[in-house]
Amino acid sequence: MTTSIAPQQSGTTTGAAAPPRLRRRPAVLGMGVALVAAGGLTAAWLATSADTSTPVVVAAAPVLRGQVLTAEQLTTAQVSGLSPSAVTPSEQLPSLVGMTAVSDVPAGAPIPRSAVSDAAVPGPGEAVVGILLAPGQVPTVELKPGSGVRIVATPRSQDDPPPTSPTGTAAVLVSTSTDESTGHTVVNVAVPAPQAANLAALAATGRAALVLDADSGTS
């Protein structure tokens, strides 16, 4: 006997419920955009108002009294909290080249206009004499331009000490340089013009020594 199996009737398939649609509220979105924009503007204003630094001229290397400024000794940096009289605006840097320092300025410090002068070196009625000094003829302490010094004539190595103390020639130190290979030091000193020839003749003999006076302003 044949048994017939009736086909199973498939039921109606119910799909997953669609997610509810969120209703966008234009007013809320507009307010959020406005707040973000306002926050950005406020942050920008705060950043601008907080940056009150000014570009000024600073010493790229130590500047000593009596030195004639070169472009390599000068650079610029941003500083804040200083009065205009204590700085030189960065755009005036070229005007400082060739001027003479009248006070010491450490590296990285702003250079005020009061620290330089356009007075020529040597000044009126002066002359600059260069003197080559061997080790032992010049102090080993730091010699700063602008210091008061004396150039003293020394006897020959085989001569007796002088019977009286030599006074020497008073001078103002302009600059120094040292030959590392020999240890010799060249000092440039400013003296009254009438004394320049005698001092140059003394320097040519190699019998000169430099004396740094206590009141030379090196402290």
Residue pairs with C-beta under 8 A, 6 or more apart in sequence:
52 80
53 78
53 79
53 80
54 78
54 79
54 80
54 87
54 89
55 76
55 77
55 78
55 89
55 90
56 76
56 77
56 78
56 79
56 82
56 87
56 88
56 89
56 90
56 110
57 74
57 75
57 76
57 87
57 88
57 89
57 90
57 92
57 93
57 96
57 110
57 111
58 74
58 75
58 76
58 77
58 79
58 108
58 109
58 110
58 111
59 73
59 74
59 75
59 105
59 106
59 107
59 108
59 109
59 111
60 72
60 73
60 74
60 75
60 107
61 72
61 73
61 107
62 104
62 105
62 106
62 107
63 69
63 73
63 101
63 104
63 105
63 111
63 115
64 101
64 104
64 144
64 145
64 146
65 101
65 102
65 103
65 104
65 144
65 145
65 146
65 147
66 100
66 101
66 121
66 144
66 145
66 146
66 172
66 173
66 174
66 175
67 73
67 100
67 101
67 145
67 175
68 98
68 99
68 100
68 101
68 121
69 96
69 97
69 98
69 99
69 100
69 101
69 116
70 97
71 97
74 93
74 96
74 97
74 111
76 90
76 93
77 108
77 110
79 87
79 110
82 110
85 112
85 113
85 114
86 110
86 112
87 110
87 111
87 112
88 96
88 110
88 111
88 112
88 113
96 111
96 116
99 116
99 117
99 118
100 116
100 117
100 118
100 119
100 120
100 121
101 115
101 116
101 145
102 114
102 115
102 116
102 117
102 146
103 114
103 115
104 144
105 111
105 115
121 128
121 174
121 190
122 128
122 174
122 190
122 193
123 190
125 192
125 193
126 190
126 191
126 192
126 193
127 190
127 191
127 192
127 193
127 196
128 174
128 188
128 189
128 190
128 191
128 196
129 171
129 188
129 189
129 191
129 196
129 199
129 200
129 203
130 186
130 187
130 188
130 203
131 151
131 186
131 187
131 188
131 189
131 199
131 203
131 208
131 210
132 184
132 185
132 186
132 203
132 206
133 184
133 185
133 186
133 187
133 208
133 209
133 210
134 183
134 184
134 206
135 183
135 184
137 154
137 208
137 209
137 210
138 185
138 187
138 209
138 210
139 210
139 211
139 212
141 212
141 218
142 218
143 149
143 173
143 176
143 187
143 212
143 218
144 173
144 217
144 218
145 173
145 174
145 175
145 176
146 172
146 173
146 217
147 172
147 173
147 212
147 213
147 216
147 217
147 218
148 170
148 171
148 172
148 173
148 213
148 215
148 216
148 217
149 170
149 171
149 172
149 173
149 187
149 189
149 210
149 211
149 212
149 213
149 216
150 167
150 168
150 169
150 170
150 171
150 210
150 211
150 213
151 168
151 169
151 171
151 189
151 199
151 202
151 203
151 208
151 209
151 210
151 211
152 166
152 167
152 168
152 169
152 208
152 209
152 210
152 211
153 166
153 168
153 202
153 207
153 208
154 207
154 208
154 209
155 161
155 162
155 207
156 207
168 211
169 191
169 195
169 198
169 199
170 191
171 189
171 190
171 191
171 199
172 189
172 190
172 191
173 187
173 188
173 189
174 188
174 189
174 190
175 187
175 188
176 185
176 186
176 187
176 188
177 185
177 186
178 184
178 185
178 186
179 185
179 186
187 210
189 199
191 199
202 208
212 218
